[in-house]
Amino acid sequence: MQPFAPAFPNIPDRQSRGRGRQIFGVLLAAAMASAAAPHVARATDLTYVLQSPAFGGTNPAALNAAEYDKGLAQARASNAAAAASAASAAASSGPTQQFANAIISQLNSLVAINVAQQIANSHPGDAGTIQSGNVSVTYVNADGQLNISINTPTGATTLSLPSGD
């Protein structure tokens, strides 16, 4: 035989209603106790530290990073503009002009190699100047040093190498 089952299973019996009232009472007492307890409000000062020196901050890293990014962007833009102008210049010249430019470039390379070899193979006491347009190369081989000075319209470069002789 089965134990007694209530006729209406959704309605709790007296024991479970008593437990519910006990739990409700405990929760109500806890809520009232927390409401009656004095609350201490705590506040702190809110401070904001400026990071960017542009706005009065003291962190130079932010400014340095921004300047680096700006310089990088400018360099990329400059490189892109130079590449575009070089591409348009190469595209505007025909195959005949490109062929002539290639021959001139090769001849300039051969002349430069010949001049460099003559300077490098100079003997102690040798000196000379080689002029091409507005570029001059002067060399002096003395006291175990080979001194070379290259003067162009944009500036001068000086080299000092041991002559080995």
C-alpha positions as CSV (number, residue, x, y, z in Angstrom):
1,M,0.0,0.0,0.0
2,Q,1.2,3.5,-0.8
3,P,1.5,6.2,1.8
4,F,-1.0,8.9,1.8
5,A,-0.7,11.4,-1.1
6,P,-2.4,14.7,-1.0
7,A,-5.3,15.1,-3.3
8,F,-3.9,18.4,-4.7
9,P,-0.1,18.0,-5.4
10,N,0.5,21.7,-6.1
11,I,-0.7,22.8,-2.7
12,P,2.0,22.3,0.0
13,D,1.2,20.6,3.2
14,R,1.4,22.2,6.6
15,Q,5.0,21.1,7.3
16,S,6.4,22.6,4.1
17,R,4.5,25.8,4.7
18,G,6.1,26.1,8.1
19,R,9.6,25.8,6.7
20,G,8.8,28.5,4.1
21,R,7.7,30.8,6.9
22,Q,10.9,30.1,8.8
23,I,13.1,30.9,5.8
24,F,11.1,34.1,5.1
25,G,11.4,35.2,8.7
26,V,15.2,34.7,8.6
27,L,15.5,36.7,5.4
28,L,13.2,39.4,6.7
29,A,15.3,39.7,9.9
30,A,18.6,39.9,7.9
31,A,17.1,42.7,5.7
32,M,15.9,44.7,8.6
33,A,19.3,44.3,10.4
34,S,21.2,45.5,7.4
35,A,18.8,48.4,7.0
36,A,19.2,49.5,10.6
37,A,23.0,49.2,10.6
38,P,24.8,52.6,10.1
39,H,26.3,52.9,6.7
40,V,29.6,54.6,6.3
41,A,30.1,56.4,3.0
42,R,33.6,56.3,1.7
43,A,34.8,58.6,-1.0
44,T,38.2,59.2,-2.5
45,D,39.6,62.0,-4.6
46,L,39.4,61.3,-8.3
47,T,42.7,62.3,-10.0
48,Y,43.5,62.4,-13.7
49,V,47.1,62.4,-14.8
50,L,47.7,63.9,-18.2
51,Q,49.8,61.7,-20.4
52,S,50.5,63.8,-23.4
53,P,53.0,66.7,-23.1
54,A,51.0,68.5,-25.7
55,F,48.3,68.9,-23.1
56,G,50.5,69.6,-20.1
57,G,51.4,65.9,-19.3
58,T,54.8,64.7,-18.2
59,N,55.0,61.4,-20.1
60,P,57.3,62.0,-23.1
61,A,56.7,58.4,-24.4
62,A,53.3,59.4,-25.7
63,L,54.6,62.3,-27.6
64,N,57.6,60.4,-28.9
65,A,55.3,57.6,-30.2
66,A,53.1,60.2,-31.9
67,E,56.0,61.9,-33.5
68,Y,57.4,58.6,-34.7
69,D,54.1,57.6,-36.3
70,K,53.8,61.0,-38.0
71,G,57.4,60.8,-39.3
72,L,56.7,57.3,-40.5
73,A,53.6,58.3,-42.3
74,Q,55.4,61.3,-43.9
75,A,58.2,59.0,-45.1
76,R,55.8,56.5,-46.6
77,A,54.0,59.3,-48.4
78,S,57.2,60.7,-49.7
79,N,58.4,57.3,-50.9
80,A,55.1,56.7,-52.6
81,A,55.3,60.1,-54.3
82,A,58.8,59.4,-55.5
83,A,57.9,56.0,-56.7
84,A,54.9,57.4,-58.6
85,S,57.0,60.1,-60.2
86,A,59.7,57.6,-61.2
87,A,57.1,55.3,-62.7
88,S,55.5,58.1,-64.7
89,A,59.0,59.2,-65.9
90,A,59.8,55.7,-67.0
91,A,56.5,55.2,-68.6
92,S,56.7,58.5,-70.5
93,S,60.0,57.6,-72.1
94,G,59.8,55.2,-75.0
95,P,61.9,52.1,-75.6
96,T,64.5,54.0,-77.5
97,Q,65.1,56.4,-74.7
98,Q,65.2,53.5,-72.2
99,F,67.9,51.8,-74.3
100,A,70.0,55.0,-74.5
101,N,69.7,55.4,-70.7
102,A,70.9,51.8,-70.2
103,I,73.9,52.3,-72.4
104,I,74.8,55.6,-70.7
105,S,74.5,53.9,-67.3
106,Q,76.8,51.1,-68.3
107,L,79.4,53.4,-69.8
108,N,79.3,55.5,-66.6
109,S,79.9,52.3,-64.6
110,L,82.9,51.3,-66.7
111,V,84.5,54.8,-66.4
112,A,83.9,54.8,-62.6
113,I,85.5,51.3,-62.3
114,N,88.5,52.4,-64.4
115,V,89.0,55.6,-62.3
116,A,88.7,53.7,-59.1
117,Q,91.2,51.1,-60.2
118,Q,93.7,53.8,-61.3
119,I,93.4,55.5,-57.9
120,A,93.6,52.2,-55.9
121,N,96.7,51.1,-57.9
122,S,98.5,54.4,-57.5
123,H,102.1,54.3,-56.1
124,P,103.5,56.4,-53.3
125,G,104.0,60.0,-54.4
126,D,101.3,59.8,-57.1
127,A,98.6,62.5,-57.1
128,G,96.0,63.6,-59.5
129,T,92.6,65.1,-60.2
130,I,89.9,63.7,-62.5
131,Q,87.2,66.0,-63.7
132,S,83.9,65.1,-65.2
133,G,81.3,67.8,-65.6
134,N,81.0,69.5,-62.2
135,V,82.4,66.4,-60.3
136,S,86.1,66.3,-59.4
137,V,88.0,63.5,-57.8
138,T,91.4,64.4,-56.3
139,Y,93.8,61.8,-54.8
140,V,97.2,61.9,-53.1
141,N,99.2,58.7,-52.2
142,A,101.7,59.8,-49.6
143,D,103.2,58.5,-46.3
144,G,101.4,55.1,-46.6
145,Q,97.9,56.9,-46.9
146,L,95.8,57.2,-49.9
147,N,93.7,60.3,-49.5
148,I,90.7,60.8,-51.9
149,S,88.4,63.8,-52.1
150,I,85.3,63.7,-54.2
151,N,83.6,67.1,-54.8
152,T,80.1,67.4,-56.2
153,P,77.6,70.3,-56.3
154,T,75.8,68.7,-53.4
155,G,78.9,68.3,-51.1
156,A,82.3,66.8,-50.6
157,T,83.4,63.4,-49.4
158,T,86.9,62.6,-48.1
159,L,88.4,59.1,-47.8
160,S,91.7,58.1,-46.2
161,L,92.8,54.5,-46.8
162,P,96.1,52.8,-46.1
163,S,98.0,52.5,-49.4
164,G,99.7,49.2,-48.6
165,D,103.0,50.1,-50.3
